[in-house]
Amino acid sequence: MASSEISSRAQAGLHAPRVTVETQLPGGLPSFTLVGMPETAVREARDRVKSAIQACGFEFPRGRVLVNLAPAELAKEGSRYDLAIAASILCATGQLPYRIARGFEYLGELSLAGELRPAVGALCAALAGEAPIILAPNDAAEALRLGRRHSYGLAHLSQLKQLLQHPNDPSRWGGADQDRPSSARESGRASEAPGELQAGAKPAEGWHRIIGQETAKRALAIAAAGGHHLLLVGAPGAGKSLLARSLIDLLPQPTLDEQREIAAVYSASGVDRPKGQRPFREPHHSASAVAMIGGGRRGTAGEVSLAHRGVLFLDELPHFAPSVLDLLREPLSTGQVDIARANYRVRYPARFQLIAAMNACPSGFQCRPEHCRCTPTRVRAYQSRVSGPLLDRIDLQLDVPPVSPRELLSQPSQQDQPAGAEPSTLAILRRSIESAQLRQRERQGMLNAEQHAETTLAGLAGPARNLLEKIATHNRLSARVQHRLLQVARTIADLDGTEHVAEHHIGEAIALRQLDWEGGLGVRAL
């Protein structure tokens, strides 16, 4: 009785557990049986695989075919096992060299004509193991760019025999040169960034459009340098959304390790990821809890995970459902999301920067009493939609005043500026932010917003400590707020190029957490 065993990978969040595709040809009447807890999409592989094998000139077994996906207790879904099932059948019938084929992993969907198509979660599978893996060409090229060696792109099932016999010669099996590792990657230099990350500085998309708002721009620089969360409060048209979207212009490009983390999340979600830059997610305020945090029938990633190593922008913050906003408290504190349902448990990373924008009242004009139509009761009800525990976790809370007509009209026209020119102040600011982040990583291995409370107290001078103690006593601040004030002060010191947290650093951190609006959710000065 002919048999074979071929390896593939399942999908469980970002994890890709190994699946063994076992094929036996016991003889008997023609049939194709697929076992091992497959869902409907997996059972459909029987027809796709049979048609693909015959279309590629191979011979499909005439008797009974039994395929088992082990372990049986692991749920299988999707069309990702098509290539592995086809390879296992071809090995069992002796049409592929089984001794060589068993050393590879296989992942991809087959068309009826035998073409190999990308699979959801292919990058997670590629990054999970060390064995050579055969993928669709686009998936293989992406895995190679992220440093995964021995990833082979297969365009058509008919090329599989040539690939297995000559894995080091793409010309023999129709592979493209770009699907093979460069000499640098083959030598194991995984710490070297891909070419897309080594390009020149990214252009500023929104920063140069900001007029005035020097205090808000300073807050953005501090948030970018230390990974801090930021809340912008002001009247309509003050520039809150433009400021929030400009934060991505200040953030350094992601490292290779961060690129792998981002790519894994987007691959597992089946969403196209941003190339060479950090994610920027802007969900609508009608987003549900599942859309924001993740879950659903298949345990897909939510917006907080799609914003991993990037920015999550929540515009019109009080218009989000309070129950959805309160779900952000755990990922803001831990940097990950654990989703537990009756039939699965998955974990996704969620280390993002939260940037939120809101008006001070329903009409938006509380800062201008002559225009505001809201009663104090309506203002309190509106602001209470954002809970105190969530605000505790937002390091910077800033009033954004409207830009004066004089300042607005005195700005030079965009036509007067050379095309593609980047203001030198922005380039200097980017270098300052990169230097501050480098200082933080060398000191503690992480950004200031991620460090623990006990590590932030080191290096706090006497006057700075006294000022923080007075403010905390006067405002009855929680331990979390005190800790976050100190984190922001340390980031300001890093931007100044010093390890010494001085009194004026604490003072600026306090000033950037004062909100002059109904409810008193910020820190009041003495």
Salt bridges, closest charged atoms under 4 A:
GLU39 OE1 - ARG297 NH1 3.88
GLU44 OE1 - ARG48 NH1 3.66
GLU77 OE1 - ARG298 NE 3.75
ASP82 OD2 - ARG48 NE 2.64
GLU105 OE2 - ARG9 NH2 2.92
GLU109 OE2 - ARG117 NH1 3.60
GLU142 OE1 - ARG145 NH2 2.55
GLU142 OE2 - ARG273 NH2 2.31
GLU142 OE1 - LYS275 NZ 3.28
GLU186 OE2 - ARG180 NH2 3.96
GLU192 OE1 - ARG189 NH1 3.61
GLU196 OE1 - ARG145 NE 3.80
GLU196 OE2 - ARG273 NH2 3.93
GLU214 OE2 - LYS217 NZ 3.73
ASP257 OD1 - ARG260 NH1 3.23
GLU258 OE1 - ARG278 NH2 2.98
GLU258 OE2 - ARG441 NH2 3.84
GLU261 OE1 - HIS308 NE2 2.74
GLU261 OE1 - ARG309 NE 2.94
GLU282 OE2 - ARG245 NH2 2.60
GLU303 OE1 - ARG281 NE 2.78
GLU316 OE1 - HIS319 NE2 3.96
ASP326 OD1 - ARG329 NH1 3.81
ASP338 OD1 - ARG347 NE 2.49
GLU370 OE2 - HIS371 ND1 3.46
ASP392 OD2 - ARG480 NH1 3.59
ASP395 OD2 - HIS228 ND1 2.94
ASP395 OD1 - ARG484 NH1 2.71
GLU422 OE2 - ARG430 NH1 2.66
ASP494 OD1 - ARG443 NH1 2.98
ASP496 OD2 - HIS505 NE2 2.88
GLU499 OE2 - ARG439 NH1 3.35
GLU499 OE1 - ARG443 NH1 2.95
GLU508 OE2 - ARG218 NE 2.76
GLU518 OE2 - ARG380 NH1 3.84
